[in-house]
């Protein structure tokens, strides 16, 4: 059912008196048949845990209590709460609990552990679970709480998209550009139809709720635009070309009729529209200027959405004013100014979201906060790192370099100078522009990025060493070939597409785009944060990079966390935020000091090999399998 996402959440935590904050709320998941019953995550002593909230009483109840927190949750149409019981490597099983409380039981028995790769429940209570392992995707089917049977096994990357309301059809996605982008199957695993993405990328979103005849919602990329599409067995794939957009979209079925809610990301901001597929009509949904991080249509024409802008922390809102769970410990708005900067570039202007401290003038010490992905973008949205940096006197630049989403297919595919190297060229271009405008101090410019953003930080340090005075790379991709060998099927598929082959097929391309190739050229002080259980950016490849730094005598700090890529513990987030801020402040604003020793590393947690053990599994969410 399309209204049952496996929603990832991030811990909420705060630290007083040190000028930094961690705060990332999520939109509550709503029970389709009982819309007043909701599930969300909240902070429990620095951990992210699942809560049930009843609008009729306004009462919240804690559902989960695990040592390292709980990240994934859902609620089905019968108000049964689902949550993913994973270990520290991201492998686990789904469990269920009644909304009113009671013992936890398995969602399906006999499935074995795996990475979460999709969850769906039919109107009759039939459950479909997607679980990933080192080989690929397994899909299990069975009655809720009963025994599951394996109905599908695929090699390589795959995601269970949805199960039709009547339980008679499954939708499974592979690569959006592949010959089997979307496959429709019966519950016994027989293929009904395969929809290719070879004529243009194709993404499946979910079946229409409450229908006896299954109808699947999709987005197709055609002729440089993103088009709403549907599939039914009697009509096949139908492109609704009147409902197309020039930048990336996602969509959800509305509870009534053949209407969908479309959320468009465009130039760092969002807009919502409803599309009536029968009347061929688009209608705007009135939301404030800024970013809608998530939106869910509700009965009676209501929409629940999570809104923010660059200076304002996220707020949950209802279009019709329905009660929603309150948020505790909400930080104040950022005391700064937010502007847009457009810098001419070879494939069009590069868009930067700039935030500077209020009541001051430049030039400022400036930090490039580099977004991950690669298929993602920075938004006109609150970020706790921006808040912390601005409060500490820095200006912050968030650049939507080539390859970012939100600017159309041509911009997303613009890798003309090579993977990573194209994006670094854009960072350098914007740096020069901000210095020329008198916004940035040329002698006090830093970089800070996580995951794919951390990769770009390391690559920028090695390929353009004279442009930066300090850098922080958190859980980065650091050695491309080693990461491929240690990665999951989903990430190997992503790398194969990006680089045009595997490291064995195109070794020179991987080497040219790998930060480890340029490690000896790094000159700026560098802090590397890595995680021992990280499966998206495995610890082995970080250690390969650190070894190259040590061999060349390049000064750096290293901090190892005993966690996975996403992290459930708010304490880890606060620790990294604090360490990064102190590091950047020391090197960009503090007095000049004599050079330090060649490097300083904090030891890995006990039981870990040479500062980086082998990671066993990944945690690709249903949303994507990219390195965020």
Beta strands, then each sheet from edge to edge (+ up, - down):
strand 1: 7-8
strand 2: 13-14
strand 3: 21-22
strand 4: 29-30
strand 5: 37-44
strand 6: 47-54
strand 7: 59-62
strand 8: 72-75
strand 9: 80-86
strand 10: 92-98
strand 11: 105-106
strand 12: 115-121
strand 13: 126-132
strand 14: 136-143
strand 15: 149-155
strand 16: 159-163
strand 17: 170-173
strand 18: 182-185
strand 19: 191-195
strand 20: 202-207
strand 21: 216-222
strand 22: 225-232
strand 23: 236-245
strand 24: 249-253
strand 25: 259-266
strand 26: 269-276
strand 27: 281-285
strand 28: 291-297
strand 29: 303-309
strand 30: 312-318
strand 31: 336-343
strand 32: 350-357
strand 33: 364-370
strand 34: 395-400
strand 35: 440-450
strand 36: 470-474
strand 37: 525-531
strand 38: 557-561
strand 39: 600-601
sheet 1: 1+ 8- 9+ 10- 11+
sheet 2: 2+ 3-
sheet 3: 4+ 5- 6+ 7-
sheet 4: 12+ 13- 14+ 15-
sheet 5: 16+ 17- 18+ 19-
sheet 6: 20+ 21- 22+ 23-
sheet 7: 24+ 25- 26+ 27-
sheet 8: 28+ 29- 30+
sheet 9: 31+ 32- 34+ 33+ 35+ 36+ 37+ 38+ 39+
end
